[in-house]
Amino acid sequence: MTQPTLNDGLHASTLAKLNLKLIPFLMLLYMVAYIDKSNISVAALQMNADLGLSASMYGLGVGLFFLTYILLEVPSSLILTKVGARRWIARIMITWGIVAAGMSLVQTANQLYVMRLLLGAAEAGFTPGIIYYLSQWYPRSDRAKAMSFFYIGAALASVIGLPLSGAFLHLDGLGSVSGWRWLFLLEGIPAAVLGVVVLRYLPDSPQSTHWLDEPQKAWLSTTMAAEQAGTLISHNDAWHAAFRSPRVWLLSLFWLLQAFGTIGITLFLPLIVQSVSGQGSFVVSLMSALPFLLACVFMYFNGRHSDRRGERSLHLGGPLLVSGLVLGVAVLCGNQGLAYGLLVLAVALNWAATPVFWATTTETLSGPAAAVSIALINSIANLAGLGLPPVMGWIKDATHTYDYALLLVACALLVGGMLGVYLGADRARGHIHVQGTSDERKRA
């Protein structure tokens, strides 16, 4: 066996420290964020009856979160690049924790709508901020795997959070308080506490760490600077270069179509499972968690295999194509047990594309324009969260079934899969052009 070169050794030792010091903490932050964003899907099992919400009213309440989230996503990401990740992520977590806990005080549908708007405003910028942050620490050769670990935090939030939320519903009546109110209160507090921890723990850059030694800092800084110098949108480009990039808009479209599955299905999953199974709240929460457990496995192996092969096209588009097909069969098969199993597989496959997508995206972006590009892509995707839940609720009220809404999701995933194959292949061919960026100016 040949001895590794110095760079090989530094690569391995540096990545080992990053994986130990950053990834578990960031996974924890995202788990808490995702629980607070999506726990309304379990609360709805009691809350809808208490507040007199129809499926359409619930869908509107869910969707309003995304209105303020979308509007503030880009400004929030720009502020992060100015004040640093540590301060801004801490601010986001503290404010959303307070609002998430405040959801326990809601008494009417209108109050629910207002609190969902406030929660979206508080959380805006968190996900793109973390993605941008990771892109400043992980070289391209390791990025999909790192992104898979981060998004495993979101999937684990459902694996852990759905049963936990279901258990909190059983506190119903404790202190004359409804179970869904306990759910919001007890799951909102940890975000605010972790926000304070972020201020003390999270480093802004490799150079500010105390746990990387000097050779590791130098290697990481040199490696990241070399990669960022060759990006399509570079550190030298103004932030608004993101809005002139056709590739950024295509990536946004892909992420929007993928979000039909992650947002559309996730926020209705307990209600869908309950309608299929007829089980009680806790069993439904357990059944709703299973797809996300499988998603953790799929994301890890898809991201890892994509990094090892240096291939993005099939790893990006393939999972969505298969997910759309499987979801369509689940709706049409007519067997409840088989339909549930196929639904589990469809959700897991949809999530499998996530780490590869963000690795593909951040390979061509750097600097403030990268932060804005990531925020723009995430904002466009969250239009699915703004528009899809009310539409799915309306379809359910009109047809008394979720089948037609799920077929709509399946079609979106099939189109997204085809676009993903194209985007991955386009990256490999190098046929990427951005109007007005430094790359074009150099070619000119």
C-alpha positions as CSV (number, residue, x, y, z in Angstrom):
1,M,0.0,0.0,0.0
2,T,1.4,3.4,-0.9
3,Q,1.8,6.0,1.8
4,P,-0.5,9.0,1.5
5,T,0.9,12.3,0.5
6,L,0.9,15.2,3.0
7,N,-2.2,16.7,1.4
8,D,-4.0,13.3,1.6
9,G,-3.2,13.2,5.3
10,L,-4.3,16.7,5.9
11,H,-7.4,16.1,3.9
12,A,-8.4,13.1,6.0
13,S,-7.5,14.6,9.4
14,T,-9.2,18.0,8.6
15,L,-12.4,16.3,7.3
16,A,-12.5,14.1,10.4
17,K,-12.4,17.1,12.7
18,L,-15.1,18.9,10.6
19,N,-17.3,15.9,10.7
20,L,-16.9,15.6,14.5
21,K,-17.1,19.3,15.4
22,L,-19.6,20.8,12.9
23,I,-21.9,18.1,11.5
24,P,-23.5,16.7,14.7
25,F,-24.2,20.2,16.0
26,L,-25.6,21.4,12.7
27,M,-27.7,18.3,12.5
28,L,-29.2,19.0,15.9
29,L,-30.0,22.6,14.9
30,Y,-31.7,21.5,11.7
31,M,-33.6,18.7,13.6
32,V,-35.1,21.3,16.0
33,A,-35.9,23.7,13.1
34,Y,-37.6,21.1,11.1
35,I,-39.7,19.9,14.1
36,D,-40.9,23.4,14.8
37,K,-41.7,24.0,11.1
38,S,-43.6,20.7,10.5
39,N,-45.0,19.7,13.9
40,I,-48.2,21.4,13.0
41,S,-49.0,18.3,10.9
42,V,-49.3,16.2,14.1
43,A,-50.9,19.0,16.1
44,A,-53.6,19.1,13.4
45,L,-54.9,15.7,14.6
46,Q,-56.3,17.6,17.6
47,M,-56.0,21.2,16.7
48,N,-58.2,21.2,13.7
49,A,-61.2,20.1,15.7
50,D,-60.5,22.4,18.7
51,L,-60.2,25.5,16.4
52,G,-62.9,24.4,13.9
53,L,-60.5,24.2,11.0
54,S,-61.5,22.6,7.7
55,A,-58.8,21.0,5.5
56,S,-58.7,24.2,3.4
57,M,-58.3,26.4,6.5
58,Y,-55.6,24.1,7.8
59,G,-53.8,24.2,4.4
60,L,-54.0,28.0,4.4
61,G,-52.5,28.1,7.9
62,V,-49.7,25.8,6.9
63,G,-49.0,27.8,3.7
64,L,-48.8,31.2,5.3
65,F,-45.6,30.3,7.0
66,F,-44.0,30.2,3.6
67,L,-45.2,33.7,2.6
68,T,-43.0,35.6,5.0
69,Y,-40.3,32.9,4.7
70,I,-40.0,33.5,1.0
71,L,-40.1,37.3,1.2
72,L,-37.3,37.5,3.8
73,E,-35.1,34.6,2.7
74,V,-32.8,36.6,0.4
75,P,-32.5,39.7,2.7
76,S,-31.7,37.4,5.7
77,S,-29.0,35.6,3.8
78,L,-27.4,38.8,2.8
79,I,-27.3,39.9,6.4
80,L,-25.7,36.6,7.3
81,T,-22.8,37.3,5.0
82,K,-22.3,40.8,6.6
83,V,-22.6,39.9,10.3
84,G,-21.4,36.3,10.2
85,A,-23.1,32.9,10.5
86,R,-22.7,32.6,14.3
87,R,-24.6,35.8,15.2
88,W,-27.3,35.6,12.6
89,I,-28.1,31.9,13.0
90,A,-28.3,32.5,16.8
91,R,-30.7,35.3,16.2
92,I,-32.9,33.2,13.9
93,M,-33.1,30.3,16.4
94,I,-33.9,32.5,19.4
95,T,-36.7,34.4,17.6
96,W,-38.3,31.3,16.0
97,G,-38.1,29.4,19.3
98,I,-40.1,32.1,21.0
99,V,-42.7,32.2,18.2
100,A,-42.9,28.4,18.0
101,A,-43.6,28.1,21.7
102,G,-46.1,31.0,21.3
103,M,-48.2,28.8,18.9
104,S,-49.5,27.1,22.1
105,L,-51.5,30.3,22.8
106,V,-53.5,30.3,19.6
107,Q,-57.3,30.5,20.1
108,T,-58.7,31.2,16.7
109,A,-58.0,30.5,13.0
110,N,-56.9,34.1,12.4
111,Q,-54.5,33.9,15.3
112,L,-53.0,30.7,13.8
113,Y,-52.5,32.5,10.5
114,V,-50.7,35.4,12.2
115,M,-48.4,33.1,14.2
116,R,-47.5,31.1,11.1
117,L,-46.6,34.3,9.3
118,L,-44.4,35.3,12.3
119,L,-42.8,31.9,12.4
120,G,-41.9,32.1,8.7
121,A,-40.4,35.6,9.2
122,A,-38.3,34.4,12.2
123,E,-36.9,31.3,10.4
124,A,-36.2,32.9,7.1
125,G,-32.6,32.4,6.1
126,F,-31.8,29.5,8.3
127,T,-31.6,26.7,5.8
128,P,-29.8,28.6,3.0
129,G,-27.5,30.1,5.7
130,I,-26.4,26.6,6.9
131,I,-26.0,25.4,3.3
132,Y,-23.8,28.4,2.5
133,Y,-21.9,27.9,5.7
134,L,-21.2,24.3,4.9
135,S,-20.0,25.3,1.4
136,Q,-17.3,27.5,3.0
137,W,-15.9,24.5,4.9
138,Y,-16.2,21.4,2.8
139,P,-14.3,20.8,-0.5
140,R,-16.3,19.6,-3.5
141,S,-15.0,16.1,-3.2
142,D,-16.8,15.8,0.2
143,R,-19.7,18.1,-0.1
144,A,-22.5,15.8,-1.1
145,K,-21.7,13.5,1.8
146,A,-21.6,16.5,4.2
147,M,-24.9,17.8,2.9
148,S,-26.4,14.3,3.3
149,F,-25.5,14.4,7.0
150,F,-27.1,17.8,7.4
151,Y,-30.3,16.8,5.8
152,I,-30.3,13.5,7.7
153,G,-31.0,15.9,10.6
154,A,-34.2,17.0,8.9
155,A,-35.3,13.4,8.2
156,L,-34.4,12.4,11.8
157,A,-36.5,15.3,12.9
158,S,-39.5,13.4,11.5
159,V,-38.3,10.0,12.7
160,I,-37.9,11.4,16.3
161,G,-40.3,14.4,16.1
162,L,-43.4,12.7,14.8
163,P,-43.6,10.0,17.5
164,L,-42.5,12.6,20.1
165,S,-45.2,15.0,18.9
166,G,-47.7,12.2,19.0
167,A,-46.7,11.4,22.6
168,F,-47.1,15.1,23.6
169,L,-50.7,14.9,22.3
170,H,-51.3,12.4,25.1
171,L,-50.7,15.2,27.6
172,D,-54.1,16.4,26.6
173,G,-55.9,17.7,29.7
174,L,-52.8,18.0,31.8
175,G,-53.2,21.3,33.7
176,S,-56.5,21.8,31.7
177,V,-54.3,22.4,28.6
178,S,-54.8,20.6,25.3
179,G,-52.2,18.2,24.1
180,W,-51.5,20.1,20.9
181,R,-50.7,23.2,23.0
182,W,-48.2,21.2,25.1
183,L,-46.7,20.0,21.8
184,F,-46.0,23.5,20.5
185,L,-44.7,24.8,23.9
186,L,-42.4,21.9,24.6
187,E,-40.9,21.7,21.1
188,G,-40.4,25.5,20.8
189,I,-38.3,26.1,23.9
190,P,-35.2,24.0,22.7
191,A,-34.7,26.3,19.7
192,A,-34.3,29.4,21.8
193,V,-31.9,27.6,24.2
194,L,-29.8,26.3,21.3
195,G,-29.7,29.8,19.8
196,V,-27.7,30.9,22.9
197,V,-25.4,27.9,22.5
198,V,-24.7,28.9,18.9
199,L,-23.4,32.2,20.0
200,R,-20.8,30.4,22.1
201,Y,-20.0,27.4,20.0
202,L,-20.3,28.0,16.2
203,P,-17.1,29.3,14.5
204,D,-17.5,31.9,11.7
205,S,-14.6,30.5,9.6
206,P,-11.8,27.9,9.7
207,Q,-9.4,30.6,10.8
208,S,-11.4,31.3,14.0
209,T,-11.4,27.7,15.2
210,H,-9.4,26.5,18.1
211,W,-9.7,22.8,17.2
212,L,-8.0,23.0,13.8
213,D,-4.2,23.1,13.9
214,E,-2.3,25.6,11.7
215,P,-1.4,23.1,8.9
216,Q,-5.1,22.1,8.7
217,K,-6.3,25.7,8.6
218,A,-3.8,26.5,5.8
219,W,-4.7,23.4,3.8
220,L,-8.4,24.0,4.1
221,S,-8.1,27.7,3.3
222,T,-5.9,27.1,0.2
223,T,-8.2,24.3,-1.0
224,M,-11.4,26.3,-0.6
225,A,-9.9,29.4,-2.2
226,A,-8.7,27.5,-5.2
227,E,-12.1,25.9,-5.7
228,Q,-13.9,29.2,-5.3
229,A,-11.7,30.9,-7.8
230,G,-13.0,28.6,-10.5
231,T,-16.7,28.9,-9.7
232,L,-19.2,30.3,-12.2
233,I,-20.4,33.0,-9.7
234,S,-17.4,34.0,-7.7
235,H,-16.5,36.1,-4.7
236,N,-15.8,39.0,-7.1
237,D,-19.4,39.1,-8.4
238,A,-22.1,41.4,-6.9
239,W,-24.9,39.6,-5.0
240,H,-27.4,40.4,-7.8
241,A,-25.4,38.3,-10.3
242,A,-27.6,35.4,-8.9
243,F,-30.7,36.9,-10.5
244,R,-29.0,37.0,-14.0
245,S,-28.0,33.3,-13.9
246,P,-30.1,30.9,-16.1
247,R,-28.6,28.0,-14.2
248,V,-29.7,29.4,-10.9
249,W,-33.2,29.7,-12.2
250,L,-33.1,26.1,-13.5
251,L,-31.8,24.9,-10.2
252,S,-34.7,26.8,-8.6
253,L,-37.2,25.1,-10.8
254,F,-35.8,21.7,-9.9
255,W,-35.9,22.4,-6.2
256,L,-39.5,23.7,-6.5
257,L,-40.6,20.5,-8.2
258,Q,-38.7,18.4,-5.6
259,A,-40.5,20.4,-2.8
260,F,-43.8,19.1,-4.0
261,G,-42.8,15.9,-2.4
262,T,-40.8,17.1,0.7
263,I,-43.3,19.9,1.5
264,G,-46.6,18.7,0.0
265,I,-46.4,15.1,1.4
266,T,-44.7,15.9,4.7
267,L,-47.2,18.5,5.9
268,F,-50.1,16.2,5.2
269,L,-48.5,12.8,5.9
270,P,-50.1,12.1,9.2
271,L,-53.5,13.0,7.9
272,I,-52.9,10.9,4.7
273,V,-51.7,7.9,6.8
274,Q,-54.7,8.3,9.2
275,S,-57.1,8.3,6.2
276,V,-55.5,5.1,4.9
277,S,-54.9,3.2,8.1
278,G,-57.7,4.5,10.4
279,Q,-55.3,4.2,13.4
280,G,-55.1,6.5,16.5
281,S,-52.8,9.5,16.8
282,F,-49.7,7.8,18.3
283,V,-49.7,4.9,15.8
284,V,-50.2,7.3,13.0
285,S,-47.2,9.4,14.1
286,L,-45.1,6.2,14.2
287,M,-46.2,5.1,10.8
288,S,-45.6,8.6,9.5
289,A,-42.0,8.5,10.8
290,L,-40.9,5.4,8.9
291,P,-40.4,7.1,5.5
292,F,-37.9,9.5,7.0
293,L,-35.9,6.7,8.7
294,L,-35.5,5.2,5.2
295,A,-34.8,8.6,3.8
296,C,-31.7,8.9,6.1
297,V,-30.3,5.7,4.6
298,F,-31.0,6.8,1.0
299,M,-29.5,10.3,1.5
300,Y,-26.3,9.0,3.0
301,F,-25.6,6.3,0.4
302,N,-26.7,8.5,-2.6
303,G,-24.6,11.4,-1.5
304,R,-21.6,9.2,-0.7
305,H,-21.8,7.3,-3.9
306,S,-22.2,10.5,-5.9
307,D,-19.0,11.9,-4.3
308,R,-17.1,8.7,-4.9
309,R,-18.1,8.4,-8.6
310,G,-17.9,12.1,-9.3
311,E,-21.3,11.8,-11.0
312,R,-24.3,14.0,-10.3
313,S,-26.8,13.5,-13.2
314,L,-28.3,10.1,-12.3
315,H,-27.8,10.7,-8.5
316,L,-29.8,13.9,-8.8
317,G,-32.6,13.1,-11.3
318,G,-32.9,9.3,-10.8
319,P,-34.4,9.4,-7.3
320,L,-37.1,11.8,-8.3
321,L,-38.1,9.9,-11.4
322,V,-38.5,6.7,-9.4
323,S,-40.2,8.5,-6.6
324,G,-42.8,9.9,-9.0
325,L,-43.5,6.5,-10.5
326,V,-43.8,4.8,-7.1
327,L,-46.1,7.5,-5.8
328,G,-48.4,7.2,-8.8
329,V,-48.5,3.4,-8.4
330,A,-49.3,3.9,-4.6
331,V,-52.3,6.0,-5.5
332,L,-53.6,3.6,-8.1
333,C,-52.9,0.2,-6.6
334,G,-56.1,-0.1,-4.5
335,N,-54.4,-2.1,-1.7
336,Q,-54.0,-0.1,1.5
337,G,-51.0,-2.0,2.9
338,L,-49.1,-1.9,-0.5
339,A,-50.1,1.8,-0.9
340,Y,-48.6,2.6,2.5
341,G,-45.3,0.7,1.7
342,L,-45.0,2.5,-1.7
343,L,-45.7,5.9,0.0
344,V,-42.8,5.2,2.4
345,L,-40.5,4.4,-0.6
346,A,-41.6,7.4,-2.6
347,V,-40.9,9.8,0.3
348,A,-37.5,8.3,1.0
349,L,-36.5,8.4,-2.7
350,N,-37.6,12.0,-3.0
351,W,-35.3,13.0,-0.1
352,A,-32.4,11.0,-1.5
353,A,-31.7,13.7,-4.2
354,T,-31.3,16.5,-1.6
355,P,-27.6,16.3,-0.7
356,V,-26.6,15.8,-4.3
357,F,-28.6,18.8,-5.3
358,W,-26.9,21.1,-2.9
359,A,-23.5,19.7,-3.8
360,T,-24.2,20.3,-7.5
361,T,-25.5,23.8,-6.7
362,T,-22.6,25.0,-4.5
363,E,-19.9,23.7,-6.9
364,T,-20.6,26.7,-9.2
365,L,-21.2,29.4,-6.6
366,S,-19.2,31.3,-4.1
367,G,-19.2,34.6,-2.2
368,P,-22.2,36.9,-1.4
369,A,-23.8,36.0,-4.7
370,A,-23.7,32.3,-3.7
371,A,-25.5,33.1,-0.5
372,V,-28.2,35.0,-2.5
373,S,-28.4,32.2,-5.1
374,I,-28.9,29.6,-2.4
375,A,-31.6,31.8,-0.7
376,L,-33.3,32.5,-4.1
377,I,-33.3,28.8,-4.9
378,N,-34.8,27.9,-1.5
379,S,-37.3,30.8,-1.8
380,I,-38.6,29.6,-5.2
381,A,-38.9,26.1,-3.8
382,N,-40.9,27.3,-0.9
383,L,-43.6,28.6,-3.2
384,A,-44.7,25.0,-3.1
385,G,-45.2,25.4,0.6
386,L,-47.1,28.6,0.1
387,G,-49.4,27.3,-2.7
388,L,-49.5,23.5,-2.4
389,P,-51.0,23.0,1.1
390,P,-54.1,25.2,0.3
391,V,-54.5,23.4,-3.0
392,M,-54.2,19.9,-1.4
393,G,-56.7,20.9,1.3
394,W,-59.1,22.2,-1.3
395,I,-58.8,19.0,-3.4
396,K,-59.4,16.9,-0.2
397,D,-62.5,18.9,0.7
398,A,-63.8,18.7,-2.9
399,T,-63.1,15.0,-3.6
400,H,-63.0,13.5,0.0
401,T,-59.7,11.9,-0.9
402,Y,-56.0,12.8,-1.1
403,D,-55.5,10.7,-4.3
404,Y,-55.7,13.5,-6.8
405,A,-53.4,15.7,-4.8
406,L,-50.9,12.9,-4.6
407,L,-51.1,12.4,-8.4
408,L,-50.3,16.1,-8.8
409,V,-47.2,15.6,-6.6
410,A,-46.2,12.5,-8.6
411,C,-46.3,14.5,-11.9
412,A,-44.2,17.2,-10.4
413,L,-41.6,14.7,-9.3
414,L,-41.4,13.1,-12.7
415,V,-40.8,16.5,-14.4
416,G,-38.2,17.4,-11.7
417,G,-36.4,14.1,-12.2
418,M,-36.0,14.8,-15.9
419,L,-34.7,18.3,-15.2
420,G,-32.3,16.9,-12.6
421,V,-30.8,14.5,-15.1
422,Y,-30.3,17.4,-17.5
423,L,-28.7,19.7,-14.8
424,G,-26.3,17.0,-13.7
425,A,-25.3,16.2,-17.3
426,D,-25.0,20.0,-18.1
427,R,-22.6,20.4,-15.2
428,A,-20.5,17.5,-16.4
429,R,-20.3,18.9,-19.9
430,G,-19.4,22.3,-18.6
431,H,-22.1,24.0,-20.7
432,I,-22.9,26.6,-18.0
433,H,-23.2,30.3,-18.9
434,V,-24.1,33.2,-16.7
435,Q,-24.6,36.6,-18.0
436,G,-22.4,39.3,-16.5
437,T,-20.4,37.1,-14.1
438,S,-16.6,37.2,-13.8
439,D,-16.3,33.9,-15.7
440,E,-17.7,35.5,-18.8
441,R,-15.7,38.6,-18.4
442,K,-12.5,36.6,-18.3
443,R,-13.6,34.7,-21.5
444,A,-14.4,38.0,-23.2
